[in-house]
């Protein structure tokens, strides 16, 4: 049996290219870039945002503000704002 994988290979190449582009943009800008899921967990964070946050990516990715923020009151306020925005 033969299977044409041309479309799958093209889609994989496009995904790699777009991922590389997103990484280049987020890592090269001084602007804060981050994304959270509907539960407020950090999905993406760039070096500029990590500089403000003050924690390495390993400590914030997959976690919510209340898990890593140094000020629990401020973390709760940010989490509440995230809930309203999302």
C-alpha positions as a Markdown table, in Angstrom:
| # | Residue | x | y | z |
|---|---|---|---|---|
| 1 | Unk | 0.0 | 0.0 | 0.0 |
| 2 | Unk | 1.2 | 3.5 | -0.9 |
| 3 | Unk | 0.2 | 6.6 | 1.0 |
| 4 | Unk | 0.8 | 10.1 | -0.4 |
| 5 | Unk | 2.2 | 12.1 | 2.5 |
| 6 | Unk | 2.9 | 15.3 | 0.5 |
| 7 | Unk | 0.2 | 17.3 | 2.3 |
| 8 | Unk | 1.3 | 16.1 | 5.8 |
| 9 | Unk | 5.0 | 16.9 | 5.0 |
| 10 | Unk | 4.0 | 20.4 | 3.8 |
| 11 | Unk | 1.9 | 21.0 | 6.9 |
| 12 | Unk | 4.8 | 19.9 | 9.1 |
| 13 | Unk | 7.2 | 22.2 | 7.3 |
| 14 | Unk | 4.8 | 25.1 | 7.6 |
| 15 | Unk | 4.4 | 24.5 | 11.3 |
| 16 | Unk | 8.1 | 24.4 | 11.8 |
| 17 | Unk | 8.5 | 27.7 | 9.9 |
| 18 | Unk | 5.7 | 29.4 | 11.8 |
| 19 | Unk | 7.1 | 28.2 | 15.1 |
| 20 | Unk | 10.5 | 29.5 | 14.3 |
| 21 | Unk | 9.1 | 32.8 | 13.2 |
| 22 | Unk | 7.1 | 33.1 | 16.5 |
| 23 | Unk | 10.2 | 32.2 | 18.5 |
| 24 | Unk | 12.3 | 34.8 | 16.6 |
| 25 | Unk | 9.7 | 37.6 | 17.2 |
| 26 | Unk | 9.1 | 36.8 | 20.9 |
| 27 | Unk | 12.8 | 36.4 | 21.7 |
| 28 | Unk | 14.0 | 39.5 | 19.9 |
| 29 | Unk | 11.6 | 42.2 | 21.1 |
| 30 | Unk | 11.9 | 44.3 | 24.2 |
| 31 | Unk | 8.0 | 44.2 | 24.4 |
| 32 | Unk | 6.4 | 41.9 | 27.0 |
| 33 | Unk | 4.7 | 39.0 | 25.2 |
| 34 | Unk | 2.9 | 36.3 | 27.0 |
| 35 | Unk | -0.2 | 34.1 | 26.6 |
| 36 | Unk | -2.3 | 32.3 | 29.1 |
| 37 | Unk | -5.0 | 29.6 | 28.8 |
| 38 | Unk | -8.6 | 30.0 | 30.0 |
| 39 | Unk | -7.4 | 28.8 | 33.5 |
| 40 | Unk | -4.8 | 31.6 | 33.7 |
| 41 | Unk | -1.9 | 29.3 | 33.2 |
| 42 | Unk | 1.1 | 30.7 | 31.3 |
| 43 | Unk | 1.5 | 29.1 | 27.9 |
| 44 | Unk | 4.1 | 31.4 | 26.3 |
| 45 | Unk | 6.4 | 34.0 | 27.8 |
| 46 | Unk | 9.2 | 35.9 | 26.2 |
| 47 | Unk | 12.5 | 36.9 | 27.8 |
| 48 | Unk | 11.4 | 40.5 | 28.2 |
| 49 | Unk | 8.3 | 39.4 | 30.2 |
| 50 | Unk | 10.4 | 37.0 | 32.3 |
| 51 | Unk | 12.7 | 39.9 | 33.2 |
| 52 | Unk | 9.7 | 41.8 | 34.7 |
| 53 | Unk | 8.3 | 38.6 | 36.3 |
| 54 | Unk | 11.7 | 37.8 | 37.9 |
| 55 | Unk | 11.4 | 34.0 | 37.5 |
| 56 | Unk | 12.8 | 31.7 | 34.8 |
| 57 | Unk | 10.4 | 30.2 | 32.3 |
| 58 | Unk | 10.5 | 26.8 | 34.1 |
| 59 | Unk | 8.8 | 28.4 | 37.2 |
| 60 | Unk | 6.0 | 30.1 | 35.3 |
| 61 | Unk | 5.1 | 28.0 | 32.3 |
| 62 | Unk | 2.0 | 25.9 | 32.9 |
| 63 | Unk | 1.3 | 27.7 | 36.2 |
| 64 | Unk | -1.0 | 30.5 | 37.1 |
| 65 | Unk | 0.0 | 33.9 | 38.6 |
| 66 | Unk | -1.1 | 32.7 | 42.1 |
| 67 | Unk | 1.5 | 29.9 | 41.9 |
| 68 | Unk | 4.6 | 32.0 | 41.3 |
| 69 | Unk | 3.9 | 35.7 | 42.0 |
| 70 | Unk | 5.8 | 37.2 | 44.9 |
| 71 | Unk | 2.8 | 39.2 | 46.2 |
| 72 | Unk | -0.3 | 37.0 | 46.9 |
| 73 | Unk | -2.7 | 40.0 | 47.0 |
| 74 | Unk | -1.4 | 41.3 | 43.6 |
| 75 | Unk | -1.5 | 37.8 | 42.2 |
| 76 | Unk | -5.1 | 37.4 | 43.2 |
| 77 | Unk | -6.0 | 40.7 | 41.6 |
| 78 | Unk | -4.2 | 39.7 | 38.4 |
| 79 | Unk | -5.9 | 36.3 | 38.4 |
| 80 | Unk | -9.3 | 38.0 | 38.8 |
| 81 | Unk | -8.6 | 40.4 | 35.9 |
| 82 | Unk | -7.5 | 37.4 | 33.8 |
| 83 | Unk | -10.9 | 35.7 | 34.5 |
| 84 | Unk | -12.8 | 38.9 | 33.5 |
| 85 | Unk | -10.8 | 39.3 | 30.3 |
| 86 | Unk | -11.0 | 35.6 | 29.3 |
